[in-house]
Amino acid sequence: MELIIKPGGRITAAYSEEIDVRELGPPSIRRVSHVEPNEQGEWTADLAPVGGPCLGPFSTRSEALNAEQEWLSAQLDNLQIGEVNHV
């Protein structure tokens, strides 16, 4: 799990259960994408909630989830996702 610590102590991360983020302070967790099947049974990762693209289609949900995670990791420093204000 990658954590970005910003000035003022704000921590940004893509949510994972690797650590209990509540240990860092009160979390603010929000959905940043929608991984859903289409009518052909293919999967897409729609990152519109954070101004991102719609990735896919992929033949499996796992492929869509991996693409979503890769995109989020590359953009993490520019996004405000899963923020925890550390005091």
C-alpha positions, 0 to 999 in steps of 0.5 A: 500500500502506497501512502502519500504524505502531504504538507500538513500531515494529510495522507492519501492512499488507494484503500487496501486492507494491508494496514488499518488506516484508522491507526493513522487518524479518522479516515475519509474514504470514498469510491473513486471508480466503478468496475462493472460488466457490460452487456457483452460480459466484458469488464470496465473500470470507470474512473470518472469519479476522480476525473479519470478515463474508462479503462477496458473492456477487459475479459475478466473482472480481475484484469479490470481491477488490476488496470484500475489499481495501476492507473490509481497508483500512477495518479495517486499523488494528484488525487485526493482519495482515501484521505486521512488527516493525521494530527 
